[in-house]
Amino acid sequence: MAQTLKFGNKTWATKVGSTLAYNDENGNYKPLPFAFTRSTSATRVNKEGLIEVVTNDRPRIDYTDTSDGVLLLEKAATNLITYSQDFSNSSWTKSNSTVTSGFTSPDGTTNAFKLIESTSSTTEHRVYVTMTTAVSTYSVRAKKAERNWIYIVAGGKGAYFNLENGIIGASNTTANIKALSNGWYECSILTAVLNGSTANIMVAKGDGLEVYTGDGTSGVYIYGAQLEVGNVASSYIPTQGSAVTRVAETATGAGNSEVFSDSQGVLFANIAANQETNSTNARINIHNGSATEMVRLGYTTSQNQIIAVIVANGGVQAAPSTIVSNITLYNKCAIKYKANDFALWVNGFEVGTDSSGTTPSGLNELSFEKHDGVEDFYGKTKEIGYYNTILTDLELETLTSYRSWTSMVNELNLNIIYNG
């Protein structure tokens, strides 16, 4: 059993324009990099848990939800808030509140603000921006001060967030909270902000309690507001006077004809999608530069569906698929291929087989796309592995399983609830 290509699994090597895959067949490490492009800067969460700007064309290894790191790939997004960090700017209207600067933010510098409630008892203590275009996702980074709760609402959709323990309170929309460093949280909601709507950040005294008599000194810390199109909050895009776009990124071209076998093999991936439903198929794909010969794993446009597809001589030979609970959690997937012997394994189980078909030829490249710049894979990749021989069922079960309860909890970033 020879694993001729490895990528990730805690081992990362990146530079401008590429990120490294490698093989260790016969103990011989051979560089097999993915060519990487992104013509703008972007942000990631680094090993220290801080938001960090990454320059053009440099791959992002992100540590938001794992100490192992993942390759983060995202489609294009625009932050339409023109002053995402400077809440003192006049574009942010203060209502029964004030803001003060000079607090340590999630990027480790003193550029966060404190939103302080007034002594009013008649209405909300808030800052807000008025939008001139339609958006659908609103995210804010926040940290508790004297108050533990924050209420984020835009276009009539909102949610309360507990900044003490990272839970979501009352909500009339899809809401998410994600822990950052030093007590900061990323709070996001799915909304429907139209022209003339306001996007609000409010201090709250408790769950569902944003109207109360303030004391004139208490508040919460805020940083990094983002309004964007799409139904998921993407990585933070800083702005300083105008809307800013982070362009889509690509990773293509790892491997060569010596790495991949035409007659048999296994493609393995430990991956998580950025959202549960994709507008197009998303592929991790071995191919020969065309659509006629392929081995691929990825997601379809159906919610939470994982699929494997084998194409030979221009025809689909096998296409086993399965529905998982949530593709935004990490799923360990493997496709085995050999003539008349195809199988898809996900999280320790064989979930689809096909006993009729031929194998592709001329395989020489692994890409996070179809082969021609479409159906790109956007998500988080912990690991990719390729084997140039098929594996036994026991080996495939082991490869795609979590080794222990602790391993599963850590890899999926789960919260453990103890009974008793």
ChimeraX attribute file (.defattr): number of C-alpha atoms within 10 A of each C-alpha:
attribute: neighborCount
match mode: 1-to-1
recipient: residues
	/A:1	12
	/A:2	15
	/A:3	18
	/A:4	22
	/A:5	25
	/A:6	19
	/A:7	25
	/A:8	22
	/A:9	15
	/A:10	12
	/A:11	14
	/A:12	15
	/A:13	13
	/A:14	16
	/A:15	12
	/A:16	15
	/A:17	16
	/A:18	21
	/A:19	25
	/A:20	19
	/A:21	23
	/A:22	21
	/A:23	21
	/A:24	13
	/A:25	14
	/A:26	8
	/A:27	7
	/A:28	9
	/A:29	13
	/A:30	15
	/A:31	14
	/A:32	22
	/A:33	21
	/A:34	24
	/A:35	18
	/A:36	19
	/A:37	19
	/A:38	22
	/A:39	13
	/A:40	16
	/A:41	15
	/A:42	23
	/A:43	20
	/A:44	22
	/A:45	24
	/A:46	18
	/A:47	15
	/A:48	13
	/A:49	20
	/A:50	20
	/A:51	22
	/A:52	18
	/A:53	17
	/A:54	17
	/A:55	15
	/A:56	16
	/A:57	20
	/A:58	21
	/A:59	28
	/A:60	23
	/A:61	25
	/A:62	25
	/A:63	21
	/A:64	22
	/A:65	18
	/A:66	15
	/A:67	15
	/A:68	18
	/A:69	24
	/A:70	26
	/A:71	21
	/A:72	21
	/A:73	24
	/A:74	21
	/A:75	15
	/A:76	13
	/A:77	20
	/A:78	21
	/A:79	24
	/A:80	23
	/A:81	27
	/A:82	21
	/A:83	23
	/A:84	24
	/A:85	22
	/A:86	22
	/A:87	26
	/A:88	16
	/A:89	13
	/A:90	10
	/A:91	16
	/A:92	20
	/A:93	18
	/A:94	21
	/A:95	16
	/A:96	20
	/A:97	22
	/A:98	21
	/A:99	20
	/A:100	13
	/A:101	16
	/A:102	11
	/A:103	16
	/A:104	15
	/A:105	24
	/A:106	27
	/A:107	22
	/A:108	16
	/A:109	11
	/A:110	12
	/A:111	17
	/A:112	26
	/A:113	24
	/A:114	22
	/A:115	28
	/A:116	28
	/A:117	27
	/A:118	20
	/A:119	16
	/A:120	17
	/A:121	13
	/A:122	11
	/A:123	12
	/A:124	24
	/A:125	29
	/A:126	26
	/A:127	24
	/A:128	20
	/A:129	21
	/A:130	18
	/A:131	19
	/A:132	13
	/A:133	12
	/A:134	18
	/A:135	23
	/A:136	19
	/A:137	23
	/A:138	32
	/A:139	26
	/A:140	23
	/A:141	24
	/A:142	32
	/A:143	29
	/A:144	21
	/A:145	16
	/A:146	13
	/A:147	20
	/A:148	21
	/A:149	29
	/A:150	32
	/A:151	27
	/A:152	25
	/A:153	25
	/A:154	27
	/A:155	20
	/A:156	13
	/A:157	19
	/A:158	24
	/A:159	24
	/A:160	27
	/A:161	30
	/A:162	23
	/A:163	25
	/A:164	15
	/A:165	12
	/A:166	20
	/A:167	14
	/A:168	18
	/A:169	16
	/A:170	14
	/A:171	18
	/A:172	14
	/A:173	14
	/A:174	15
	/A:175	24
	/A:176	19
	/A:177	19
	/A:178	14
	/A:179	18
	/A:180	21
	/A:181	17
	/A:182	13
	/A:183	14
	/A:184	21
	/A:185	26
	/A:186	24
	/A:187	28
	/A:188	27
	/A:189	28
	/A:190	26
	/A:191	26
	/A:192	17
	/A:193	26
	/A:194	16
	/A:195	13
	/A:196	13
	/A:197	18
	/A:198	19
	/A:199	26
	/A:200	24
	/A:201	25
	/A:202	26
	/A:203	31
	/A:204	27
	/A:205	20
	/A:206	18
	/A:207	18
	/A:208	16
	/A:209	15
	/A:210	19
	/A:211	17
	/A:212	18
	/A:213	16
	/A:214	22
	/A:215	13
	/A:216	14
	/A:217	13
	/A:218	17
	/A:219	29
	/A:220	23
	/A:221	26
	/A:222	29
	/A:223	26
	/A:224	25
	/A:225	28
	/A:226	28
	/A:227	30
	/A:228	22
	/A:229	22
	/A:230	16
	/A:231	17
	/A:232	20
	/A:233	24
	/A:234	25
	/A:235	17
	/A:236	25
	/A:237	25
	/A:238	24
	/A:239	21
	/A:240	12
	/A:241	13
	/A:242	13
	/A:243	17
	/A:244	17
	/A:245	18
	/A:246	23
	/A:247	18
	/A:248	16
	/A:249	22
	/A:250	22
	/A:251	25
	/A:252	24
	/A:253	21
	/A:254	24
	/A:255	24
	/A:256	14
	/A:257	13
	/A:258	10
	/A:259	21
	/A:260	26
	/A:261	22
	/A:262	22
	/A:263	15
	/A:264	19
	/A:265	24
	/A:266	24
	/A:267	26
	/A:268	26
	/A:269	24
	/A:270	23
	/A:271	24
	/A:272	24
	/A:273	25
	/A:274	21
	/A:275	19
	/A:276	20
	/A:277	19
	/A:278	18
	/A:279	9
	/A:280	14
	/A:281	20
	/A:282	25
	/A:283	25
	/A:284	28
	/A:285	25
	/A:286	29
	/A:287	25
	/A:288	20
	/A:289	18
	/A:290	13
	/A:291	15
	/A:292	16
	/A:293	22
	/A:294	29
	/A:295	27
	/A:296	26
	/A:297	26
	/A:298	26
	/A:299	29
	/A:300	21
	/A:301	14
	/A:302	14
	/A:303	16
	/A:304	19
	/A:305	19
	/A:306	23
	/A:307	21
	/A:308	28
	/A:309	21
	/A:310	27
	/A:311	22
	/A:312	19
	/A:313	14
	/A:314	13
	/A:315	15
	/A:316	17
	/A:317	21
	/A:318	26
	/A:319	19
	/A:320	18
	/A:321	22
	/A:322	16
	/A:323	15
	/A:324	15
	/A:325	11
	/A:326	16
	/A:327	21
	/A:328	18
	/A:329	20
	/A:330	21
	/A:331	26
	/A:332	21
	/A:333	27
	/A:334	28
	/A:335	29
	/A:336	25
	/A:337	32
	/A:338	21
	/A:339	16
	/A:340	14
	/A:341	17
	/A:342	28
	/A:343	23
	/A:344	29
	/A:345	26
	/A:346	26
	/A:347	20
	/A:348	21
	/A:349	15
	/A:350	18
	/A:351	14
	/A:352	18
	/A:353	19
	/A:354	16
	/A:355	13
	/A:356	12
	/A:357	19
	/A:358	22
	/A:359	25
	/A:360	28
	/A:361	19
	/A:362	17
	/A:363	22
	/A:364	19
	/A:365	22
	/A:366	30
	/A:367	25
	/A:368	28
	/A:369	24
	/A:370	24
	/A:371	23
	/A:372	12
	/A:373	12
	/A:374	13
	/A:375	19
	/A:376	27
	/A:377	29
	/A:378	28
	/A:379	21
	/A:380	22
	/A:381	24
	/A:382	25
	/A:383	20
	/A:384	20
	/A:385	21
	/A:386	24
	/A:387	21
	/A:388	21
	/A:389	20
	/A:390	21
	/A:391	18
	/A:392	11
	/A:393	15
	/A:394	9
	/A:395	13
	/A:396	25
	/A:397	18
	/A:398	14
	/A:399	21
	/A:400	21
	/A:401	19
	/A:402	17
	/A:403	11
	/A:404	9
	/A:405	9
	/A:406	12
	/A:407	12
	/A:408	14
	/A:409	13
	/A:410	14
	/A:411	19
	/A:412	16
	/A:413	14
	/A:414	12
	/A:415	8
	/A:416	8
	/A:417	5
	/A:418	5
	/A:419	4
	/A:420	2
